[in-house]
């Protein structure tokens, strides 16, 4: 039995999310300083693949704002990195902080978009 054609776009989105998350982790490890630990949690495709949200955690939390400012400044450089390393239609990438809530659940940052 062949897979449903309706499921194929989600499979492509999942693969794109994996690729972007992996490349973001490599890029951040190369570009970020040693002031904080920035970890890629996951990537999420939205707007039919036109945008990709990359969720990161930052330790120590006191350095989160500086880390997010760095990622915002480096967004274009990350786009160039993706162009050089992946063969896919490139979405607009935004970095969002996801250090989790007090109860351990991830923050729902993308609801603000």
C-alpha distances in whole Angstrom, upper triangle without the diagonal:
4,7,9,12,14,14,14,18,19,17,20,22,22,22,25,27,27,28,31,32,32,34,36,37,38,40,42,43,45,46,47,51,51,53,49,46,43,40,37,35,32,31,29,28,30,30,27,28,31,33,32,34,35,36,39,41,45,47,50,49,53,52,48,50,51,48,46,49,48,45,45,48,45,43,43,44,40,39,41,39,36,36,38,35,31,30,28,30,32,33,36,36,38,39,40,42,40,42,41,43,46,43,41,38,37,39,38,39,37,38,41,39
4,6,9,12,11,11,15,16,14,16,19,19,19,22,24,24,25,28,29,30,31,33,35,36,37,39,40,42,43,45,48,49,50,47,44,41,38,34,33,29,28,27,25,27,27,24,24,28,29,29,31,32,34,37,39,43,45,48,47,51,49,46,48,49,45,44,46,45,42,42,45,42,39,40,40,37,35,37,36,32,33,34,32,28,26,25,26,29,29,33,33,35,37,37,39,38,40,39,42,44,42,40,37,36,37,36,37,34,35,38,37
4,6,8,7,8,11,12,11,13,16,16,16,19,21,21,22,25,26,27,29,30,32,33,35,36,38,39,40,42,45,46,47,44,41,38,34,31,29,26,25,23,22,23,24,20,21,25,26,26,28,29,30,33,36,39,42,45,44,47,46,43,44,45,42,40,43,42,38,39,42,39,36,37,38,34,33,34,33,30,30,32,29,26,24,22,23,26,26,29,30,32,33,34,36,34,37,36,38,41,39,36,33,32,34,32,33,30,32,35,33
4,5,6,7,10,11,11,13,15,16,17,19,21,22,23,25,26,28,29,31,32,34,35,37,38,40,41,42,45,47,47,44,41,38,35,31,29,26,24,22,21,21,22,18,20,23,25,25,27,28,30,33,36,39,42,45,44,47,46,42,44,45,42,40,42,42,38,38,41,39,36,37,37,34,32,35,34,30,31,33,30,27,25,22,23,25,25,28,29,31,32,33,35,33,36,35,37,40,38,36,33,32,33,31,32,29,30,33,31
4,5,5,8,10,10,12,14,15,16,18,20,21,22,24,25,27,28,30,31,33,34,35,37,39,40,41,44,46,47,44,41,37,34,31,29,26,23,21,19,20,19,16,17,20,22,23,25,27,29,32,35,39,42,45,43,46,45,41,42,44,41,38,41,40,36,37,39,37,34,34,35,32,30,32,32,28,28,30,28,25,22,20,20,23,23,26,27,29,31,32,34,33,36,35,37,41,39,37,33,32,33,30,31,28,29,32,29
4,6,7,8,10,11,12,14,16,17,18,20,22,23,24,26,27,28,30,32,33,34,36,38,38,39,43,44,45,42,39,36,33,29,27,24,22,19,17,17,17,14,15,19,20,21,23,25,27,30,33,37,40,42,41,44,43,39,40,41,39,36,38,38,35,35,37,36,32,33,34,31,29,32,31,27,28,31,29,25,23,20,20,22,21,24,25,27,29,29,32,30,34,33,35,38,36,34,31,29,30,27,28,25,26,28,26
4,6,6,6,9,10,11,13,15,16,17,19,20,21,23,25,26,27,29,30,32,34,35,36,37,40,42,42,39,36,33,30,26,24,21,19,17,15,16,17,14,15,18,20,19,21,23,24,28,30,34,37,40,38,42,40,37,38,39,36,34,37,37,33,33,36,34,31,32,33,29,28,30,29,26,27,29,26,23,22,19,19,21,20,23,24,26,27,27,30,28,31,30,32,35,33,31,28,26,28,25,26,24,25,28,26
4,5,5,6,9,10,11,12,14,15,17,18,20,21,23,24,26,27,28,30,32,33,34,35,39,40,41,38,35,32,29,25,24,20,18,16,14,16,17,13,13,17,19,18,21,22,24,27,30,34,37,39,38,41,40,37,38,39,36,33,36,35,31,32,34,32,29,30,30,27,25,28,27,23,24,26,23,20,18,16,16,18,18,22,22,25,26,27,29,28,31,31,33,37,35,32,29,28,29,27,27,24,26,28,26
4,5,5,6,9,10,10,12,14,15,16,18,20,21,22,24,26,26,28,30,32,32,33,37,38,39,36,34,30,27,24,22,19,16,14,11,12,13,9,10,13,15,15,18,19,22,25,28,32,35,37,36,39,37,34,35,36,33,30,33,32,29,29,31,29,26,26,28,24,22,25,24,21,21,24,22,18,17,14,13,15,15,18,19,21,23,24,27,26,29,29,31,35,34,31,28,26,26,24,24,21,23,25,23
4,5,5,6,9,10,10,12,14,15,16,18,20,21,22,24,25,26,28,30,31,31,35,36,37,34,31,28,25,21,19,16,14,11,10,11,13,10,10,14,14,14,16,17,19,22,25,29,32,35,33,36,35,32,33,34,31,29,31,31,27,28,30,28,25,26,27,24,23,25,24,21,22,24,22,19,18,15,15,16,15,18,18,20,21,22,24,23,26,26,28,31,30,27,24,22,23,21,22,19,20,23,21
4,5,5,6,9,10,11,12,14,15,17,18,20,21,23,24,26,27,29,30,31,34,36,37,34,31,27,24,21,19,16,14,13,11,14,16,13,12,16,16,15,17,18,20,23,26,29,32,35,34,37,35,32,34,35,31,29,32,31,28,28,31,29,26,27,27,24,22,25,23,20,21,23,21,17,16,14,15,17,16,19,19,21,22,23,25,24,27,27,29,33,31,28,25,23,25,23,24,21,23,26,24
4,5,5,6,9,10,11,12,14,15,16,18,20,21,22,24,26,27,28,29,33,34,36,33,30,27,24,20,19,16,13,12,10,13,14,11,10,13,14,13,16,17,19,22,25,29,32,34,34,36,34,31,32,33,30,28,30,29,26,26,28,26,23,24,24,21,19,22,20,17,18,20,18,14,13,10,11,13,13,17,17,19,21,22,25,24,27,27,30,34,32,30,27,24,25,24,24,21,23,25,23
4,5,5,6,9,10,10,12,14,15,16,18,20,21,22,24,26,26,27,31,32,33,30,27,24,21,18,17,13,10,8,6,9,11,9,7,11,11,10,12,14,16,19,22,26,29,31,30,33,31,28,29,30,27,25,27,27,23,23,26,24,21,22,23,19,18,20,19,16,17,20,18,14,14,11,11,12,11,14,14,16,18,19,21,21,24,24,27,30,29,27,24,21,22,20,20,17,19,22,19
4,5,5,6,9,10,11,12,14,15,17,19,20,21,23,25,25,26,30,31,32,29,26,22,19,16,14,11,9,8,8,11,14,12,10,14,13,11,13,13,15,18,21,24,27,30,29,32,30,27,29,30,26,24,27,27,23,24,26,24,21,23,23,20,19,21,20,17,19,21,18,15,15,13,14,14,14,16,15,17,18,18,20,19,22,22,25,28,27,24,22,19,21,19,20,17,20,22,21
4,5,5,6,9,10,11,12,14,15,17,18,20,21,23,24,25,29,30,31,29,26,22,19,16,15,12,10,11,10,14,16,14,11,15,14,12,14,14,16,19,22,25,28,30,30,33,31,28,30,30,26,25,28,26,23,24,26,23,21,22,22,18,18,20,18,14,16,18,15,12,12,10,12,13,13,16,15,18,18,20,22,21,24,24,28,31,30,27,24,22,23,22,22,20,23,25,23
4,5,5,6,8,10,11,12,14,15,16,18,20,21,22,23,27,29,30,27,24,21,18,15,15,11,9,9,8,11,14,12,9,11,11,9,11,12,15,17,20,23,27,29,29,31,29,26,27,28,24,23,25,24,20,21,23,20,17,18,19,15,14,16,15,11,13,15,13,10,10,8,9,9,10,13,12,15,16,18,20,20,23,24,27,30,30,27,24,21,22,21,20,18,21,23,21
4,5,5,6,8,10,10,12,14,15,16,18,20,21,21,25,26,27,24,21,18,15,12,11,8,5,6,6,10,13,12,9,12,11,8,9,9,11,14,17,20,23,26,25,28,26,23,24,25,22,20,22,22,18,19,21,19,16,18,18,15,14,17,16,12,15,17,14,12,13,11,12,11,10,12,11,13,13,14,17,16,19,20,23,27,26,23,21,18,18,18,17,15,18,20,18
4,6,5,6,9,10,11,13,14,15,17,19,20,21,24,25,26,24,20,17,14,11,11,8,7,9,10,14,17,16,13,16,14,11,12,10,12,14,17,20,23,26,25,28,26,24,25,26,22,21,24,22,19,21,23,20,18,20,19,15,16,18,15,13,16,17,14,12,13,12,14,13,13,15,13,15,15,16,18,17,20,21,24,27,26,23,21,18,20,20,19,18,21,23,22
4,6,5,6,8,10,11,12,14,16,17,18,20,23,25,26,24,21,18,15,12,13,10,9,11,11,15,18,16,13,15,14,11,13,11,14,15,18,21,24,26,26,29,27,24,26,25,22,21,23,21,18,20,21,18,16,17,17,13,13,15,12,9,12,13,10,8,10,10,12,11,12,14,13,15,15,17,19,19,22,23,27,30,29,26,24,21,22,22,21,20,23,25,23
4,5,5,6,9,10,10,12,14,15,16,17,21,23,24,21,19,15,13,10,11,9,7,9,10,13,16,15,12,13,11,8,9,8,11,12,16,18,22,24,24,26,24,21,22,22,19,17,20,18,14,16,18,15,13,14,14,10,10,12,10,8,11,13,10,9,11,10,11,9,10,11,9,11,11,14,16,17,19,21,24,28,28,25,23,19,20,20,18,17,21,22,20
4,6,5,6,9,10,10,12,14,15,16,19,20,22,19,16,13,10,7,8,6,5,9,11,14,17,17,14,16,13,10,9,7,9,10,13,15,18,21,21,24,21,19,20,21,17,16,19,17,14,16,18,15,14,16,15,12,13,15,13,11,14,15,13,12,15,14,15,13,13,13,11,12,11,12,14,14,16,18,21,25,25,21,20,17,18,18,17,16,20,21,20
4,5,5,6,9,10,11,13,14,15,19,20,22,19,16,13,11,8,10,9,9,12,14,18,21,20,17,18,16,13,13,10,12,12,15,17,19,22,23,25,23,21,22,22,18,18,21,18,15,18,20,16,15,17,16,12,14,15,12,10,14,14,11,11,14,14,16,14,15,16,13,15,14,16,17,17,19,20,24,27,27,23,22,19,21,21,20,20,24,25,23
4,5,5,6,9,10,11,12,14,17,19,21,19,17,14,12,10,12,11,10,14,15,18,21,20,17,17,16,13,13,11,13,13,16,18,20,23,23,25,22,21,22,21,17,17,19,17,14,16,17,14,13,14,12,9,10,11,8,7,11,11,8,9,12,13,14,12,13,14,12,14,13,16,17,18,20,22,26,29,29,26,25,22,22,23,21,21,24,25,23
4,5,5,6,8,10,10,11,15,17,18,16,14,10,9,7,10,10,9,12,14,17,20,20,17,17,14,11,11,8,10,10,13,14,17,20,20,22,19,17,18,17,14,13,15,13,10,13,14,11,10,12,11,7,10,12,9,9,12,13,11,12,15,15,16,13,13,13,10,11,10,12,14,15,17,19,23,26,27,23,22,19,19,20,18,18,22,22,21
4,5,5,6,9,10,10,13,15,16,14,11,9,7,6,9,10,11,14,16,20,23,23,20,20,18,14,13,10,11,9,11,13,15,18,18,21,18,16,18,17,14,14,17,14,12,15,16,13,13,15,14,11,13,15,12,12,15,15,13,14,18,18,19,17,17,17,13,14,12,14,14,15,16,19,22,25,26,22,22,19,20,21,19,20,23,24,23
4,6,5,6,9,10,13,15,17,15,13,11,10,9,13,13,14,17,19,22,25,25,21,22,20,17,16,13,14,13,15,15,17,20,21,23,20,19,21,19,16,16,18,15,13,16,17,13,14,15,13,10,13,13,10,11,14,13,11,13,17,18,19,17,18,18,15,16,14,17,17,18,19,22,26,28,29,26,25,22,23,24,23,23,27,27,26
4,6,5,6,8,12,14,16,15,13,11,11,10,14,14,14,17,19,21,24,24,21,21,18,16,15,12,14,13,15,15,17,20,21,22,19,17,19,17,14,14,15,12,10,13,13,10,10,12,9,7,10,11,7,9,12,12,11,13,16,17,18,16,16,16,13,14,13,15,16,18,20,23,26,29,30,27,26,23,23,24,22,22,26,26,24
4,5,5,5,9,11,13,11,10,7,8,8,12,13,14,17,19,22,24,25,22,22,19,16,15,11,12,10,12,12,14,16,17,18,15,14,15,14,10,11,13,10,8,12,12,9,11,13,11,9,12,13,11,12,16,15,14,16,20,20,21,18,18,17,14,13,11,13,14,15,16,20,23,26,27,24,24,21,21,22,20,21,24,24,23
4,6,6,8,9,12,11,9,8,9,10,14,15,16,20,22,25,28,28,25,25,22,19,18,14,15,12,13,12,14,16,18,19,16,16,17,15,12,14,16,12,12,15,15,13,14,16,14,12,15,16,13,15,18,17,16,18,21,22,24,21,21,20,17,17,15,17,16,17,18,21,25,27,28,25,25,22,23,25,23,24,27,27,27
4,6,8,10,13,13,12,11,12,13,17,18,19,22,24,26,29,30,26,26,23,20,20,17,17,15,16,16,17,19,20,21,18,18,19,17,14,16,16,13,12,15,15,12,14,15,12,11,15,14,11,14,17,15,14,17,21,22,24,21,21,21,18,18,16,19,19,20,21,24,28,30,32,28,28,25,26,27,25,26,30,29,28
4,7,10,12,12,12,11,13,13,17,18,19,22,23,26,28,29,26,25,22,20,19,16,17,14,16,14,16,18,19,19,16,16,16,13,11,13,13,9,9,12,11,8,11,13,10,10,13,13,11,14,17,16,16,18,22,23,23,20,21,19,16,16,14,17,17,19,20,24,27,29,31,28,28,25,25,26,24,24,28,27,26
4,7,8,8,8,8,11,12,16,18,18,22,24,26,28,30,27,26,23,20,19,15,15,13,13,11,13,14,15,16,12,12,13,11,8,11,11,8,8,12,11,10,12,15,12,12,16,16,14,17,20,19,19,21,25,25,26,22,22,20,17,16,14,15,15,17,17,21,24,26,28,25,26,23,23,24,22,23,27,26,26
4,6,7,9,9,13,15,19,21,22,25,27,29,32,33,30,30,26,24,22,19,18,15,15,12,12,13,15,15,11,13,14,11,9,13,13,10,11,15,14,13,16,18,16,16,19,20,18,20,23,22,22,24,28,29,29,26,26,24,21,20,17,18,17,19,19,23,25,27,29,27,27,25,25,27,24,26,29,28,28
4,5,7,9,13,16,19,21,23,26,29,31,34,35,32,32,29,26,24,20,19,16,15,12,11,11,14,14,11,13,15,12,11,14,15,12,14,17,17,16,19,21,19,19,22,23,21,23,26,25,25,27,31,31,32,29,28,27,23,22,19,20,18,19,18,22,25,26,28,25,27,24,25,27,25,27,31,30,30
4,7,10,13,16,19,22,23,26,29,31,34,36,33,32,29,26,23,20,19,15,14,10,9,9,11,10,7,10,12,9,9,12,13,11,14,17,16,16,19,22,20,20,23,24,23,25,28,27,27,29,32,33,33,30,29,27,23,21,18,18,16,18,17,20,23,24,26,24,25,23,23,26,24,26,29,28,29
4,6,10,13,15,18,20,23,26,28,31,33,30,30,26,23,21,17,16,12,10,7,6,6,9,9,6,8,11,9,7,11,13,11,13,16,16,16,18,21,20,19,22,24,22,23,27,27,26,27,31,31,31,28,27,25,21,19,16,16,13,15,13,17,19,20,23,20,22,20,20,22,21,23,26,25,26
4,6,10,12,16,18,21,24,26,29,31,28,28,25,22,19,15,14,10,8,6,5,7,10,11,9,9,13,12,9,12,14,13,13,16,17,16,18,21,20,18,21,23,20,22,25,25,24,25,29,29,29,26,25,24,20,19,15,15,13,13,12,15,18,19,21,18,20,18,18,21,20,22,25,25,26
4,7,9,12,14,17,20,23,26,27,24,25,21,18,15,12,10,6,6,5,7,9,10,12,10,9,11,11,7,9,12,11,10,13,15,14,15,18,17,15,18,20,18,19,22,22,21,22,25,25,26,23,22,20,16,15,11,11,10,11,10,14,17,19,21,18,18,16,16,18,17,19,22,22,22
4,6,9,12,15,18,21,24,25,23,23,20,16,14,10,9,5,5,6,9,11,12,15,13,11,14,14,11,12,15,14,12,15,17,16,16,19,18,15,18,20,18,18,22,22,20,21,24,24,24,22,21,20,16,15,11,11,10,10,10,13,16,18,20,16,16,14,15,17,16,18,21,22,22
4,6,8,12,15,17,21,22,19,20,17,13,11,7,6,4,7,9,12,15,15,18,15,13,16,16,12,12,15,14,12,15,17,15,14,18,17,14,16,18,16,15,19,20,18,18,21,20,21,18,17,17,13,12,9,10,10,9,11,13,17,19,20,17,16,13,14,16,15,15,19,20,20
4,7,10,14,16,20,21,19,20,17,13,11,8,5,5,7,10,13,16,15,18,17,14,17,18,15,14,18,17,14,17,20,18,17,20,20,17,19,21,19,18,22,23,20,20,22,21,22,20,18,18,14,13,11,10,9,8,9,11,14,17,17,14,13,10,12,13,13,14,17,18,19
4,7,10,13,17,17,15,17,14,10,8,6,5,7,10,13,16,19,18,21,20,17,19,20,17,16,19,18,15,17,20,18,16,19,19,16,17,20,18,16,20,21,19,17,20,18,19,17,15,16,12,12,10,10,11,10,12,13,16,19,19,16,14,11,12,13,13,13,16,18,17
4,7,10,13,14,11,13,10,7,5,4,6,9,12,16,19,21,20,23,21,18,20,21,17,16,18,18,14,16,19,17,14,17,18,14,14,18,16,14,17,19,17,15,17,15,15,13,12,12,9,10,9,10,12,11,14,15,18,22,22,19,17,13,14,13,13,11,15,16,15
4,6,10,11,9,11,8,6,5,7,8,12,15,18,22,24,22,25,24,20,21,23,20,17,20,20,17,17,20,19,16,18,20,16,16,19,18,16,19,21,19,17,18,16,15,13,11,12,10,10,10,11,13,12,16,16,19,23,22,20,17,13,14,12,12,9,12,14,13
4,7,7,5,8,6,5,6,9,11,15,18,21,25,27,26,28,27,23,24,25,22,19,22,22,18,18,21,20,16,18,20,16,15,19,18,15,17,20,19,16,16,13,12,11,9,10,9,11,12,13,16,16,19,20,22,26,26,23,20,17,17,15,14,11,14,15,13
4,5,5,7,5,6,7,11,13,17,20,23,27,29,27,29,28,24,24,26,23,20,22,23,19,19,22,21,17,19,21,18,17,20,21,18,19,23,21,19,19,16,14,13,9,10,10,11,13,13,17,17,21,21,23,26,26,24,21,18,17,14,13,10,12,13,10
4,5,5,6,8,10,14,16,20,23,26,30,32,30,32,30,27,26,28,26,22,24,25,21,20,23,22,18,20,22,20,18,21,22,19,20,24,23,20,20,16,14,13,10,10,12,13,16,16,20,20,24,24,26,29,29,28,24,21,20,17,16,12,13,14,11
4,6,8,10,12,16,18,22,25,28,32,34,32,34,33,29,29,30,28,25,27,27,23,22,25,24,20,21,23,21,18,21,22,19,19,23,22,19,18,14,12,12,10,12,13,15,18,19,22,22,26,26,28,32,31,29,26,23,22,19,19,15,16,18,15
4,5,7,10,13,16,19,23,26,29,32,30,32,30,27,27,28,25,23,24,24,21,20,22,21,17,18,20,17,15,18,18,15,16,19,18,15,15,11,9,9,6,9,10,13,15,17,20,21,24,25,27,31,31,28,25,22,22,19,18,15,17,18,15
4,7,10,13,17,20,23,26,30,32,30,32,30,26,26,27,24,21,23,23,19,18,20,19,15,16,18,16,13,16,17,14,15,19,18,16,15,12,9,8,5,6,9,11,15,16,20,21,25,26,28,32,32,30,27,23,22,20,18,15,17,17,14
4,7,10,13,16,20,22,26,28,26,28,26,23,22,23,21,18,19,20,16,15,17,16,13,14,16,14,12,16,16,14,15,18,18,16,16,13,11,9,5,5,6,8,11,13,16,18,21,22,25,28,29,26,24,20,19,17,15,12,14,15,11
4,6,10,13,16,19,23,25,24,26,24,20,20,21,19,16,18,18,14,14,17,15,12,14,15,12,11,15,15,12,15,17,16,14,16,13,11,9,6,6,5,6,9,10,14,15,18,19,22,26,26,24,21,17,17,15,13,11,14,15,12
4,6,10,13,16,20,22,20,22,20,17,17,19,16,13,16,16,12,12,16,15,12,14,16,13,13,17,16,14,17,20,18,17,19,16,15,12,10,8,6,5,6,7,10,11,15,16,19,22,23,20,18,14,13,12,10,8,12,12,10
4,6,10,13,16,19,18,20,18,15,16,17,13,11,14,14,10,12,15,13,11,14,15,11,12,16,15,13,17,19,17,16,18,17,16,14,11,11,7,6,5,6,9,9,13,14,18,21,22,19,17,13,13,13,11,10,14,15,14
4,7,10,14,16,15,17,16,12,14,15,12,11,14,14,11,13,16,15,13,17,17,14,16,19,18,17,20,22,20,20,22,20,20,17,15,14,10,9,6,5,6,6,9,11,14,17,18,15,13,10,10,10,9,9,13,14,14
4,7,10,13,12,14,13,10,12,13,10,9,13,12,10,12,15,14,14,17,17,14,17,20,18,17,21,22,21,21,23,22,22,20,18,16,13,11,7,6,5,5,7,10,14,17,18,15,14,11,11,12,11,13,16,16,17
4,7,9,8,12,11,8,11,12,10,10,13,14,12,15,17,17,17,20,20,18,20,23,21,21,25,25,24,24,27,26,26,23,21,20,16,14,10,9,6,5,5,8,12,14,15,12,13,10,10,13,12,15,17,18,19
4,6,6,9,7,5,9,10,7,9,12,12,11,14,16,16,17,21,20,18,21,23,22,22,26,26,25,26,29,28,28,25,24,22,18,16,12,11,8,8,7,10,13,15,17,15,15,13,13,16,15,17,20,20,21
3,5,8,7,7,11,11,9,12,15,14,15,17,19,19,20,24,23,21,24,26,24,25,29,29,28,29,32,31,32,29,27,26,22,19,16,14,11,11,8,12,14,15,17,15,17,15,15,19,18,21,23,23,24
4,5,6,7,11,11,10,13,15,15,16,19,20,20,22,25,25,23,26,28,27,28,31,31,30,31,35,34,34,31,30,28,24,21,17,16,13,13,10,13,15,15,18,16,18,17,17,20,19,22,24,24,26
4,5,5,8,10,10,11,14,15,15,17,19,20,21,25,24,23,26,28,27,28,31,32,31,31,35,34,34,30,28,26,22,19,16,14,10,11,8,11,12,13,16,14,16,14,14,17,16,19,21,21,23
4,6,7,9,10,11,13,14,16,17,19,20,22,25,25,24,27,29,28,29,32,33,32,33,37,36,35,32,30,27,24,21,17,16,12,14,11,14,15,16,19,18,19,18,17,20,18,22,23,22,24
4,6,5,6,9,10,11,12,14,16,17,18,22,21,21,24,26,24,26,29,30,29,30,33,33,33,29,27,25,21,19,15,14,11,13,12,15,17,18,21,19,20,18,17,20,18,21,23,22,23
4,6,5,6,9,10,11,12,14,15,16,20,20,19,22,24,23,24,27,28,27,28,31,30,30,26,24,22,18,15,12,10,8,10,9,12,14,16,19,17,18,15,14,16,14,17,19,18,20
4,5,5,6,9,10,10,12,14,15,19,19,19,21,24,23,24,27,28,28,29,32,31,30,26,24,21,18,15,12,11,9,12,12,15,16,18,21,20,20,18,15,17,15,17,19,17,19
4,6,5,6,9,10,11,12,14,17,17,17,20,22,21,23,26,27,27,28,31,30,30,26,24,22,18,16,13,13,11,14,14,18,20,21,24,23,23,20,19,20,18,20,22,20,21
4,5,5,6,9,10,11,12,16,15,15,18,20,19,20,23,24,23,25,28,27,27,23,22,19,16,13,10,10,9,12,12,16,18,21,23,21,21,18,17,19,16,18,21,20,20
4,5,5,6,9,10,10,14,15,14,16,19,18,19,22,23,23,24,27,26,25,21,19,16,13,10,7,8,7,11,12,15,18,20,23,21,20,17,15,16,13,15,18,16,16
4,5,5,6,9,10,13,14,14,16,18,18,20,22,24,24,25,28,27,26,22,20,17,14,12,10,11,11,15,16,19,21,23,26,24,24,20,19,19,16,17,20,18,18
4,5,5,6,9,11,11,11,14,16,16,17,20,21,21,23,26,25,25,21,20,17,14,12,10,12,12,16,17,20,23,25,28,25,25,22,20,21,18,19,22,21,20
4,5,5,6,9,10,9,11,14,13,15,17,18,19,20,23,22,21,18,16,14,10,9,7,9,10,14,15,19,21,24,26,24,23,20,18,19,16,17,20,19,18
4,5,5,8,10,10,12,14,15,16,18,20,20,21,23,22,21,17,15,12,10,8,7,10,11,15,17,20,22,26,28,26,24,21,19,19,16,16,19,17,16
4,6,7,8,10,11,13,14,16,17,19,20,21,24,23,22,18,17,14,12,11,11,13,15,18,20,23,26,29,31,29,28,24,23,23,19,20,23,21,19
4,6,5,6,9,10,10,12,14,15,16,18,21,20,20,16,15,13,11,11,10,13,15,18,20,23,26,29,31,29,28,24,23,23,20,20,23,22,20
4,5,5,6,9,10,11,12,14,15,16,18,18,16,13,12,9,7,7,8,12,14,17,20,23,26,29,30,28,27,23,21,21,18,17,21,19,18
4,5,5,6,9,10,11,13,14,15,17,17,16,12,12,10,9,10,12,15,18,21,24,27,29,33,34,32,30,26,25,25,21,20,24,22,20
4,5,5,6,9,10,11,12,14,17,17,17,13,14,12,11,12,13,17,19,22,24,27,30,33,35,32,31,27,26,26,23,23,26,25,23
4,5,5,6,9,10,10,12,15,15,14,11,11,10,8,10,11,14,17,19,21,24,28,31,32,29,28,24,24,24,21,20,24,23,21
4,5,5,6,9,10,10,12,12,11,8,9,8,8,10,12,16,19,21,24,26,29,33,34,31,29,26,25,24,22,20,24,23,20
4,5,5,6,9,10,12,13,13,10,12,11,11,14,15,19,22,24,27,29,33,36,37,34,33,29,28,28,25,24,27,27,24
4,5,5,6,8,11,13,13,11,13,13,12,14,15,19,21,23,25,28,31,34,35,32,31,27,27,27,25,24,27,27,25
4,5,5,6,8,9,10,8,10,11,10,13,14,18,21,22,25,27,30,34,34,31,30,26,26,26,24,22,26,26,23
4,6,6,7,8,9,7,11,12,12,16,17,21,24,26,28,31,34,37,38,35,33,30,29,29,26,25,28,28,25
4,6,8,11,12,11,14,15,15,18,19,23,25,27,30,32,36,39,39,36,35,31,31,31,29,27,31,31,28
4,7,10,12,11,14,16,15,18,19,22,24,26,28,30,34,37,37,34,32,29,30,30,28,26,30,30,28
4,6,9,9,12,14,14,17,19,22,24,25,28,30,33,36,37,33,31,28,29,28,27,25,28,29,26
4,7,8,12,15,16,19,21,24,27,28,30,32,36,39,39,36,34,30,31,30,28,26,29,30,27
4,6,9,12,14,17,19,22,25,26,29,30,34,37,37,34,32,28,29,27,26,23,26,27,24
4,7,10,12,16,18,21,25,26,29,30,33,37,37,34,32,28,28,26,25,22,25,25,22
4,7,9,12,15,18,21,23,26,28,31,34,35,32,30,26,26,24,22,19,23,23,20
4,6,10,13,15,19,20,24,25,28,32,32,30,27,23,23,21,19,16,19,19,16
4,7,10,13,17,19,22,24,27,30,31,29,26,22,21,19,17,14,17,17,14
4,7,10,13,15,19,21,23,27,28,25,23,19,18,17,14,13,16,16,13
4,7,10,13,16,18,20,24,25,23,21,17,15,14,11,10,14,13,11
4,7,10,13,15,18,21,23,20,18,15,13,13,10,10,14,13,12
4,6,10,12,14,18,19,17,15,12,10,10,7,8,11,11,11
4,6,9,11,14,16,14,13,10,8,10,7,10,13,12,13
4,5,8,12,13,11,9,6,5,8,7,10,12,13,15
4,7,9,11,9,9,7,7,10,10,13,16,16,18
4,7,8,5,5,4,5,9,10,13,15,16,18
4,5,5,5,6,6,9,11,14,15,16,19
4,5,7,9,10,13,15,18,18,19,22
4,6,9,10,13,16,19,19,20,23
4,6,9,12,15,17,18,20,22
4,6,9,12,14,15,17,19
4,6,9,11,12,14,16
4,6,9,10,11,13
4,6,6,8,10
4,5,6,8
4,5,5
4,5
4
